[in-house]
Amino acid sequence: MALSGLKVVEFAGLAPGPFAGLILADNGASVIRVDRPSSHSTDFLCRGKKSVAMNPKIPSGKDALLKLVSQADILIDPFRPGVMERLGLGPDVFLGKDGLNEKLIYARMIGFPRAGPHKDMAGHDINYLALSGVLSILPGTAEKPSFPINLLADFAGGGLTCALGILLALVERGKSGRGQVVDSDMVSGARYVASFPLLALLTQAPSVTIGGRGSRLLDGGAPFYNVYTCKDGQWMSIGCLEPQFFKAFLEGFVKAVPAGFSLDGWTPTIDVQFDHDQWPRLKEYLTKGFATRERDYWAGIFHGTDACALPVLTTEEAAALDKSSYAPFPAPHPRILSGQATNPKPAEISLRAGEHTREVLNGLGIDNRQLEGMEREGAISFAKVRESKM
């Protein structure tokens, strides 16, 4: 696999840090998560990783951490600015003059821009999204925007862009032989992911700028780019933006509704697609029409067509459809097809803090007697190793 042989030290965090580590692990890297001794992790993104529980505030724990990172290729720092420096584990310790690991890729991921006025504040996805300018243009109601759980800032703008930065730094290291610092933050990452709509605003593109929230082409205003509730309470998505796709959708829809169905005698024709005055009427027609049949009926009507109309699957249905993964894990993506294809093995969705402490530290040359002393000091902790189910 592409990252086989690379060693990653991931300091335990929530959401974006573990996701960056998961991407590396799924592509062959050896990822060791550093937990606090006796902590209880809520990280679900631990497939293929190992856990070592160490306390860098105790000298023997810090010494072991320094030794671990000195042998690593990549470090993932998920903490607020200054935390790693206060622990004596900042970039200069490894990459500075006479540093311990001049080839280390030191990946830092924070919420707010490091040089900005909010850099020392606490926050979460919704706050990063708010400062990015992206939240203000998302769908919702006329009164306020809505937000897509914590996908945009935590995972797209955070973990995914951090992993991209790590890969770019590895390329640069291959040229220079020197380690790199990857400086990523979720506000800037969310803005970058949203380049298209933000640039569309600057150029006054109609799809973004005409009308208020909920009346535009891509934010629920267009009847032909929306989600509709079916008779059984499930949903259908339609996204027939192009005229030829709208034609395929409307012709199929009109034929599939019950005989005689109309909106006070009115049935839409393809020429209403971009007539904004007709959008409320068309939306009402589609809303009432979809409610006459079950979701799977509509899915069957449009299956194999260019109508851009597809069922909204439940998480269980989507997992069953994904034959390349083991539920509940989504399969790693994208796939690299130049080599032997590999699928992830079934795995637990939890990783006990310290589950691999003994294994990892033994590998650093620390013997069991030393480990017992470190445990007594509170520098490390162990968790029972689970039995393999394979």
N, C-alpha and C positions, 0 to 999 in steps of 0.2 A: 504493500500500500504506500501511497505517496509520502506519508510522514513517518513511516517505520524507522525506528532507531532514534527518533527525537525524544528527549526527556523533558517533561513539562512539570513544573511545580505550580499548582493552582491553590492560592489561599482561599479558604472557604468563604463564600459569599452567597448572595441570593440572585437568582434569575440571570442577569447578563453575564457575570463572570463564569458561572457553571456552564452556560450555553457556549461561550467561547471555548472552554475546555472540552466540552462534549464534541464540538466540531473537530477539534484536533484529535481526540481519542477515536472518533469514528473513522478517521482517515489514517490510523495506524500509530499515532504517537502514544508514548507511555506517559499517562497522566497520574500524578500523585497529588491528591487533595490534602492540604494542611488544615486540620481542624484544631480547635481548642481542646485540651484534655477534658474528658468526661462530658463533652457537649453533646447535644442531641440535634442532629442535622435534619432540616426539612427540605434538603435538596433532592429533587427527583431526576436531575439531569446528570446522573452519575454512571451511566452505562460505560463499562470498560475502564473505569478508574479504580484507583486504590486510595485508601485513607490512612494517613499517619497523624496522630494526635500529639502535638508538641506545643510547649509554652515558651515563646522567645523571651519572656520576661525573667526566666530563670536561666542562669549562665549555661548550664549543661544543655538545656533545650535550645538556646540560641546557638551554641556551638554546633549542635547537630543540624540545625536549620542552615547555618552558613555552609556546612559541608555538603548538605543536600543540594542547595542552590548552586554551589560552586561546580557541581557536576552536571547541571541542567543546561538545556538549550534555551528554554523559555520559562519565564515567570509571569504569572497572571496576578496582578494586584488589583483587588476590587474595592479597596478602602478609600475613605475620604482623604483629601490632600493632607500630607504630613504624618499620617499614621505609620507608614513603613519607615520613614526617617526616624521617628521617635523610638521605634523598635530597634534601630540600628541596622535596618535591612533595606535602606533606600538605594537608588540606582548607583550612586557614587561608590558605595561599598564594593560593588561588583564591576562597574564599568569605568570608574574614575582612575586617576593615576595610581598605579600599583594595585588595581582592583583585583578581586578574587576570581573573576570570570569575564574576561574581556570579550568573549563571544556570546554572551547572554543577550537574548531578546527580552527586554523588560517591558511588559505590556501593562499599562496603567489605564484603568477605566473608572471614570468618575461621572457624577451626574451633571454638574454644571461646568462650563468652561473654566479651565484652571486660572486664567487671568481675569475672569469676570467678577462683577460685584457680588455674585451669589456663591462663590467658590467654597465658602465655609459653611453653607447652609445645608440642612437636611432636606431630602426630597425623595419623590418616587416618580414613576413613569408619568403620571398625569401632570406633575409639576414641570418635568423636563419638556413634555409636549406643549405645555402652556407657554413656556419661555421661547420655544423654538418658532412660534408663529403658526405652527401646523394645526394646533387644536382649534384655532379661530376659524379655519376654513373647512373643518370636518362636518359631516352631516349631523343632524339633530332636529331641533325645533326652531321656530323663528326666534324663540327667547334665548336659547343657548345651544352650543354644540354638544355632541356626544363624543364618546371616546371608545376605541376598539380594545377593551380591557387593557392589558399592559404589553401589547405586541409591538407598537411602533417605536417607543423609546427604549424599553428594556432589551428587546430581542433584535429588532431590525436595526435601530440606530445604535444599540449598545453591543450586545454579544456578537452579532454577525459582523458589524464593521470592525470590532476589535480583532476578531479572527482574521479578517481580511488584512488588517494592519500587520498582524503577526506574520502572515504569509509574505507580504511585501517586504517586511524587515528581513525575513529569511533569504529572500532573493538578493537584497542589498548586502547581507552578510556574506553571501556566496561570492560577491564581487570584491568586497573590501576586506573580508576576514574579520571585521569588527562587529561587536554587538550593537544593538540599537535600542532606543527607547520609543515605544509606541504610545503616543499620547492621545487617548480617545475620551470623549465625553458624550453623554446621551443627548444633550441639547443639540450640539453640532451634528451628531449622527442622525438624529431625527430630521433635521433640516436637509441634510444631504440626501437621505432616502426620499424626501418630499421635493426633490429638485424640480420635477415636472410641474406639479401644481403651483409651486412658488414662482417659477419662471413664467408660467402661464399668467399669473397675476400681474407680473411686471409688463407683459406684452398685451395685457387687456384681452386675453383669450375669452371668448364668449362662454365656454364651458365652465369657467370659474367665476367670471366677473359679472355676468348679466343676472340680475335678480337677487333676491335675498336667499338666505340659507333654506334649503328644502325646495327651491324652485329652479335649480340649475340642472345641467345635463347629467352630471355624475354624482349628485348628492341626494338623490331621491326625488328630484323635481320632474325628471322625464319619466313618463309612464312606461317607456320601453327600456328603462334601466332601473329595475326595482325588484322588490321581493313581494310576493303575494301569498295570502293565506288560502289554503284549499279547504274543501268540505270537511276533511278529517282533522283540521287544525295544524296540519303540516304545511310546508311552504315550497313554492317554486321561485327560482331566480330567473329573470330575463335580462338580457344585455344586448339586444339587437339594435345597436347604434347605426350601423350602415343600412342604407335603404334596401339593399337586396336581402339582408337578414331580417329586417322588419317585415318585408313582404312575405318571406317564408313563414315567419311567426304568425302574422295576422291571418294569413290564409288558413293555416292549420288551426288556429284558435277559433275562428268563426265557424269552421266546419265541425269542431269538436264540442262546442257548447250545445245544450239541449235545443231541440228544434223550436223555432219561434223565439229564441232568446234575443232580446234587444234592450236598449236603454230608452224607454218611452218611444219605441219605434225607430230609434237611431242605431245603426250599425256602422262602425268605423271603416274607412277605406284607407289605402296606403298613402294618400295625399295629405293625411292629417298629421303625419309623423312630426314635422317641424313647424307646425302651426301652433304656437304657444297658447293661443286662445282656446284651442281644442284640448289641451293637455288635461285640464281637470275633468272634462267629459270622458276622455279616453281612459283616464285612470279609474274613474268610477265604473266604466264598462268592464275593464279588465278585473277590477276588484270583485265585482259581482259575478263575473263569468267564472273566474278561478274557484269561487266559493261553491259552484254547482257540482264539482267533481273532486275526487280524492287526488292526493299528490301523485300517487303511482299511476293513475290514469293519465294525468298530464305528462308525466315523465315518459310514458309509453307513446303518447301522441307525437312528442318532439324528438324521441330517440332516433339518432341517425340522420337528422335534418340539420340545416343551417340556420335554424331559428334562434340559436343562442338561448335556449330555454332548458334549464336543467334543475333537477330536484335539489333542495337543501337537505343534505344528508345529516343524520345524527353522528356524533362522534363514533358510536359503535358501528354504524353502517359504513362510515368512511374507512375505519380500521379494517373491516372485513373486505373492503374493496381493494385495499393496498396489499397485494400479494407478496410484495418484496420485503415486508417488515413483520416483526412479531408484535402483536398487540400486547400492551398499549403503546409501544414505542413507534413513532413515525420513522420511516426508513431514512438513513442518511442521504442527503441530496446536496449537490448533484452527484451523479455517478460518474466515475472515471473508467472508461471502457477500454483503455489501451492495455491494461493488464488483466489479471485474473479477477473476475467479479467476486466480491465477498459481501455477504449479508451479515448484519449483526446477529449474534447468538441471543437466544432468550436471556433476559437478565432481570434481576430485581430492580425495583424502582426506588430503592433506598440503599444507602451505604453507611454503615455504622462508623461513627467517628473513632478512629484508632484501630479499625479492623485489620490494617496491614502494618501497624507500627513496628512490630517485631521484625517482620519480613524486610521492610524497607531499611530499618536501621542496622539490622544484621548485614544487609548488603553494603552499608557504608563502613563496615568493619567494626561496629560497636557490638561487643559480645553481650550475652544474656546477663552476666553479672553486672556489667555497667548499666544495662537497661533496668535492672531491679533497683539500683541506686537512683537512677533518674526518675523512676516511678515514685519512689519514696519522697523525693524532693518536690514532686508535683510537676516535673518538667515534661513528662509524657504520660499517656494512659493507653490502655489496651482495650479492645472490644473483642468478644468471642467471634472467631472466624466462622462464618456460616458454612454449612455443608453444601457441597455442590449438588445441583439437581440434574446435572448432565450425565 
